[in-house]
Amino acid sequence: MSTVTTHVLDTALGKPAPWVTVRLEHAIDGAVAEAETDADGRCSLGPDGLPAGSYRLVFDTGRYFAITGQPSLYPEVVVSFRLAIDGQHHHLPLLLSPFAYSTYRGS
């Protein structure tokens, strides 16, 4: 399993958000991986066993809102997080609407 996974849910439409491009970046080294959410709004990023450190997920929400015809305030959402232990799995869902978002550590 990939070290980092995500699930994007469009809370305004009440359904998963497909077609969201998500980039995993290491705080110092830059881009690690990129993927697009599937029909269920899910994707996996990065190799197994990422080293501990600071990372961020960059969600291209502007593209998603353009595809779905929704006006929005946020062209991208950036979620910064820390892997405390080498190889530790993190599932970071994004709850998204055109004018708000939230995230949490899932399982």
C-alpha angles and dihedrals in degrees: 000000000000116000092235127040132170141190121202118204123188101218093186091060095031096232144089117287113235123187096039109142110218124192123197113210133185110225093236107022099042128219117025102168144345131206141160124237115252128227089286092052093250135127141162123224136194133009126295111276108024112189119252114272146095118311140165137207116219113201117199094218094159091067092047093050091047091052092048094044095240123140111229145183098214119064089180139008121214120198115189119198142160129236102212096186128042110259095005112155118236124188109194113183122194121213105202139189130160093264105025143031139182136185139194141176107270130188 
